[in-house]
Amino acid sequence: MNHAALRVGGDRVLTIIYVDGDACPVREEVYRVAERLGVTVFVVSNGSRPIRPPGRARVQLVTVAEGADVADDWIAERISGADVCVTADIPLAARCLAQGARALSPTGKQWTTDNIGTALAGREVARYRREIGLNAGGPPPLTSADRSRFLGALDAALQAIRRAAPVAKPPD
């Protein structure tokens, strides 16, 4: 399935889940939800970490050129208000929100216009702390509670999109 085939005359035909794929720990969860609800998924990666093809009809792997923000740019240029982006990248989440889309972190945090500004500011503080040597280590490992929270948040986001503006059923 080609991304262009998902639009007819510029109108949305299907909801799409975009996954910022290089370091996404919840891809399998996304695949299961997409299959259950009949939603297309684009897993976007720059190829620095090969992603095993899932062998699912609704999932397409998109490999973009290596470089800072190339995968983010690909997603941000295509996402619309009928879509969801799964990403731990706060600036990408902000770009998706600016397009009217929904954005979720792999821990189930729903990014909104109300909380994204604070998250961006916190990210800058954390970056500064790392630069001056005050922070060590990365985020905590994903827990089963995080995965469960993510599944609930993804399902809720997709159901909210369907309630707000019904989208066409996918072709069989």
Secondary structure as UniProt FT lines:
FT   HELIX           3..6
FT   STRAND          7..8
FT   TURN            9..10
FT   STRAND          11..12
FT   STRAND          16..20
FT   TURN            22..23
FT   TURN            25..26
FT   HELIX           27..37
FT   STRAND          40..45
FT   TURN            57..58
FT   STRAND          59..63
FT   TURN            68..69
FT   HELIX           70..78
FT   TURN            81..82
FT   STRAND          84..86
FT   HELIX           90..98
FT   TURN            99..100
FT   STRAND          102..104
FT   TURN            106..107
FT   STRAND          110..111
FT   TURN            113..115
FT   HELIX           116..131
FT   TURN            132..133
FT   HELIX           144..164
//
